């Protein structure tokens, strides 16, 4: 497999699923979705095979690999025990498989030019997904109550996470990025989805915390970012309300939904809780289910405990007719439901642990070495991965295929850049005594050119990328398969 094809594999891994869509006809053919998925799977596997390698692994890398192996191959145990429908099992498992493949493709010490290309293609693919999903959802037609479920891209918060990194942390505001953020806020308003607003707010707070090395800087950054974000979001919301009065009415109805019910519980909240209660009751009904789970694609219903809360919202017949097998609306409980204690909780645990380790390390290195190589890559990976728990407020972010792939790439980039920064820091400590004896102390962190995030469109041509300059990864110790001047 020739390394010169790496740009092609990157495009095939990330771009096809950016055009993924939710079919209007649930019983229709899925041949187009299959054609979009096969190139992504093959290209991710190809990148994992041709990527450069670390000679050793960090603790974070070992834990991440163990968690993903428990989640994806380990799901076969529950499938064999529970005997779920094979088609349902494979369809629910596919985003998790893409998560694993994306991680395997990105967890390596890619050269700086390849790393920039991966990030650039991913950002452009996410922007394309935002626009394509919105256009497809509007083309489907129908009223706002139906269209709003189809106009939000599965990578919506991924895009906002990267843009917030640029605005809040890097303090780079370009016209294109500003326009994309405004478009995302407009779609957020049209979707009338409260969980998206909460997710955006959480990402904003996380970006603000990452950008501030001290309490004084945190307060200053929070004030500045609040003013900018409130101005953009508030202005967009006011304009949208004036242009689309029905949207404002829907928001008013959604915010006051709990008061309009007999039980005083919001209907959406009640259905989500009914779903979680049934999943929890099923997985805890015996020791076998609690250990290995009910398996991906297992059927679940609404718990009868929440039937009184939905009085007047749906009939008893409609309530008991619910019989779902998809990935559910809660990432955390569904993982326990599908994989149990042995195979389910490893993935949520590694996501939270990676965010913790990565964010603490990022804040430390940003304070002591703001020009550290690959630090910007680590910051963007943190914001992308943080959109997973942010998106889980309103649903399971690993239900769609494209978001599963993106979170895998983000986790891989986080693990790889964290390892490179650790090794560069260790090398600087080793070289410091010798440098002091020889004269002025050399900087422990060599500057890395091209740290800025690539602008969306146009990307450099694959031929230009293949002819890029020498590999900066050769400066990082303990790497193999990367001789000086090589390009992967």
N, C-alpha and C positions, 0 to 999 in steps of 0.2 A: 504494500500500500504506500503510494508516493506521498511525501509530505507536502508537495506542491499543491495537492488537492485540498489542503486544510481549509482554505477560505470557502471552497464549495461545500464542504461538510458543515461548516458553521452556518452557512445560509440555509442548507437543507434541514438542519436541526431546528432552527428557530423560526424560519419564515412560514412554512406550510401551515402549522397549527395556529399562526396568527389569523388565518382566514377560517378557522374552525367556527362552526355555528350550531345552534340548537334547532333541530328540524321542527317544522310546524306539525308535520305528521309523525307522531310517535311510532306508528306502525309501518312507516315507509322504509324504503331502502336506505342503507347506511353506507353505500359503496363510496360516496364522496368523502365521508369522514374517514373511511379506511384508507383512501388514497392520500389524504392529508397526514395520516398518522404514520404510515409505513416509512416515508422518507425521513421523518424525524427520528424514529427508532433506529433505522440503519445508520444515519449520519452521526447520531450520538455514540453508537457503538464504535463507529470508525474513528471518531475523535479520541475515544477512550483508548483505542489500540495504538494510535500513532503519537500520543502525547508524550512529552518528556516525563521523567520519573524523579521523585525524591529518593535518595538512598536510605532514608529512615523516616519514620512516621512520628508525629507528635501525639500526645494523649488525646487531643481533640479529634484528630483524624481517625484514630483507632476507634474511639467511641462512636463517631458518626457512621463509620463503615459497619460496625457491629449493629447499630440501631436500624440501619436500612436493610441489612441482611435479615434481621429478625422480622422486619415489617413485610418485605416483599416475598423472598423465598419462604419465610416462616409461615406465610398465609396458607401454604399448602397443607399444613397440619390441620388447621381448622376446617379447610375444605374437605379433607379426607374424613374427618370426624363427623362433620355435620351433613355432608352430602348435598350442598346447595346446588341450585341450577347452574350448570357449567357456564352458560352464556352470560348469566347475570354476574357470576363470579369474575369472569374475565373482563367484562365491561367496567366493573367497579375497580378492579385491580389495575387497569391500564394507566390511569394518572399516577398511581404509586410506582409503577414500573418506569414511567417517564421521569419521575422524580429521581429514581435510582440511576437511570442512564444519564440524566443531566448532571448529577453529582459526579459520576465516574468520568464524564467528559471534562469537567471544570476543575477538579481537585488537584490538578498537576501544575508544576512550575512553568507555565507557558511563557515564552519570550514576550517582551513588552509590546511588540507590534501585534502579535497574535492576541494578547490579552486585550489590547485596545480594540481590536477588530471584533472579538467576541462581545465586548460590552457595547460597541457601536451597533452591531447587528441586533443584539437583544433589545436595545432601546428603540431602534427603528421598528422592530417587529411589534413591540408593545404599542407604539404609537399607531401603527397600521391596524392592530387589533382593536384599539379604541374606536377608530373611525369606521372600520369595516363593520363591527358589531352594531354600532349606532345606525349606520346606513341600512344594514340588513333588517334590524328591528323595526325601523320606520317603514321599510318597504313591505314588511309583512302586513301592515295595516291594522285597522281596528282602533278602538278608543284608547285613551291614555291608560286606563285600568289594565288593559291587556298588553299594550306595547311596552310599558315601563319594565316588564320582566325580561324583555329581550334586547334592550338597548345598552345594557351595561356589560362591558367587556370583562371576561374572567381575570384579565390582567389590569383591571382598573386601578386598584390601589398600588400595584407594582409601579405603574407609571407615575402616580402621584408621589410615591416614595422616592423615586429617582429625582423628580423635579424638586421636591422639598430639600433633598441633599444639595442640589445646585443653588437654590434660593437661600436656604438657612445656613448651611455649613460652608459651602464653597463661595457663597455670595457672588454667584455669576448669574446674571439675568439677561438672557438673550430674547429677541423678539419671538423666535420660534418656540422656545420653551415657555415663555409667558403666554403665548397664544394657546399652546397645548393645555396648560393649566386652566385657562379660562374655559376652554371647550370641555374639559373634564368636570369643572364645577357646574356648567350648564347641564351636562348629562346627569350629573348628580341631582340637580334640582328636578329635572324632568322625570327621573326614575322614582321620585317620592319614596326614597329608601333611607330611613333614619339610621340604619346600621352603617351605611356608607359614610354619612357625616361623622359618626362616632369614630369610624376607622381613620378617616382623614385627620381628625383632631388628635387621635393617639399617635399617628405618624408624625404630625407636627410637633407634639410634645417630645417625642423620642429624638427627632432631629435637633430640636433646641437643646436637649440635654447633652447630646453628643458634641454639639458645637461649643459648649461652655466648659472650660477647664476648672472654673471656680464658681462660687456662689455669686460673686459680684458680676462675673461675665454671664452667668446663667440668667440673672435678672435683666441685664441689659439686652441679651440676645432674645429672651422671651418677650420683652416689651417691643423690640424692633420687629420681630417676626409676627407678633400678634397684630400690630398695626398694619403691616403689609398684607397679611392673610385676611384680616377682617375687612380691609378696604376692597381687596379683590373679590372675596366671597360675597360680601354684603352688596357691593355694586352690581355684581353679576346677578344675585338673587333679586334685587329690586328691578333690574331691567327685565329679567325673566318673568317676574310677576306682572309687570306692565304689559309685556307682549303676550303672555299666556295666562290669562286670569284663571283658567281651569286648573292650572298647576298649583296656584296659591290655594285654591279651594281644596284640592286634594291634600295638600300639606296640613291645612287647618283640620281637615277631617281625620288625618292620620294621627296628629298630635293629640286630638281630643277623643280618640277611639275608645279609650278605657272608660270615659265618663258616659259614653253612649250605650254601654252594655249593662245588663242586669247585675252581673257579678262584680263589675268594677275592674275587670281584668281585660287588658287589650287582647283582641281576638288573635292577632298574630303571635303574641307572647304565649297565649294559652295553647295554641296548636304546637308551638315549639316545645313547651314544657310537657305536653301530652306525648309527643314523640320521644323525648328524652326519657320520660318515666317508663314507657314501654320497653325501650332498649335496655335500660338499667335493670328492670324487672326480669327480662329474658336472660341477660348475661349472668345474673346472680341467682338464678333459680336452682343451679346445682354446681358442684365443684368443677366438673369438666368444663362447663361453659365459662366459668369464672377464670379458669386457667388458660384455655386456648381460644375462648371467644366463640361467637356464633358464626363467624366467617364473613368475608366480603360477599355481598349479594344476598344476604339472608333477609327474609321478610320481617317487617315490623309494622305495628299499627299505632293508633292513638290510645293512650291509657284511659280506661273508663273513669278514672279519678277526676279527669278534667272535663267530662261531659257536662256537668252543671255550669262550668265557667263559660261554655259555648252555647248556652241556651239562647235562642233567638238569632244565633249566627249561622247555625247549620242544624239540620234535623238529625234525630238519632240514627236514622237509616244512613244518612250521608256520613255521619261520624264513624260508624262501624264498617263502612265500605272502604275506608282507607286501608290499603295494603301495599306498602312500598318496599323496594329492595335496593334503591340507589344509596348513595353515600350519606344521605341524611343532611340535616341542617346544623349539626354541631360537630366540629372536628374532634373535640376532646372526648366526648362521651361515645361518639361513633367508633373511635379507635379502641376503646375498652370493649364496646359491644362486638366489634369484628374480630379483634385479636386477643382479647382477654389480658390477663396480667403478664403472660409470657411474651406475647407477640404484638400487643396493641399499644402499650404505654411507652415503648421505647422511642417511637418517632416523636410524639409530643415532648418527651423529656429531652431529646437531643436538640430539638428546635429551641427550646427555652434555654438549655445550657449553652448552646452555641451563641445565642444572642447575648447571654450574660458574659461569657468569656470574651467574645469579640468586642462588645461595647466597652467593657472595663479596660481591655487592652488598647482600644482605639483612643479612649480619653487619655490614657497614660501617655501613649506615643504622640498624640496631638499636642500635649502639654510640653513634653521634653524634647521632641524631635518633629516639629510640624512639617519638615521637608523629607520625612522618611520615605523611602521608596515603597510604592504600592499602598501607601496609607489611604489615598483617595479611593482606590479599588475596594479596600476593606470597608470604608464608610458607605459606599454605594451598595455593597453586598449586604451590609447590616440593614439598610433601609428597605431593600427588596425583601429580605427574609422576614423582617418585622411586619411586612404587610400580610404575612400568613396568619399570625394570631389576630391582626386587626381585621382581616376579612372573615375570620371565623365567628365574628359577632353576629353576622347575618346569614351564615351558611357554612358549608364545608368547602374550604378553598381547594381541596384536593378532589372535588367532584369533576371539574372541567379538566380536560387533557392539557391545555396550554399552560394553565397556571401550575399544574404539577411539574411540568418540564422547567418552568422558570424558577420555581423554588428550589429544585434540584441544582440548577446552575448556580443560583445565589449561594446555597450552602457550600457547594464545591469551591467557589471563589473565596468565600469567607475562610474556609479551612486552609486553602492553599496560601492565601496572602498572610494569614495569621502565622503559618509555619515559616514563611520566608522572612517576615519581620522578626520573629524570634531568633532565627539563625543569623540574620544580619546584626541584631543587637548583641548576640553572643560573640560574633566575630569582632565587633567593635570593642567589646570588653577585653578580648584576648590581645588585640593590637594596641590598646592604649598604653600599657607599660613600656613596650618597645618604642612607641612613638615619643613618649616622654623622654626616654634616654637619648633618642636621636635628635630631638629638637622640639619645635612646636607640635602640639597634639593635633593629629589629623582627625577630621570629623568622623564620628562613628557611623554616620548615615550618609553614604554617597548620594548626591542629588540624582533624581531620575527625571529625564526629559519627558515631556508629553503627559504630565499628570492630569491635565484638564480633561473633563469628560467630553467625548466626541459629540459634536453637534448633530442633531437628527438630519439626515439626508443633506448632501450626498455622501455616501461612504466611498473610501478609496477602492479602486478596482482591485480584484484579486491579484492581478499581475503586479500591481504596484506594491501590494502588501507582501507578496512573495519575494520581492527584491528589496525588502527593508534593510536597515542598517544592522550592525552587529547586535547580538543577543545580550541585553543587560542581565538576563538571568545567569549568565556565566559568571557574574560578579558574586553571586550568592553561593556560599560554600556548600559542599556536600551534595552537589547535583551531578548526575551522570546523564549520558546521552546528549550533552549540550556542549560540544567543543566550541572554542572561541570563534565567533563569526558565523556559527551555524544558524540556520533558520528552520523552524519546525512547522 
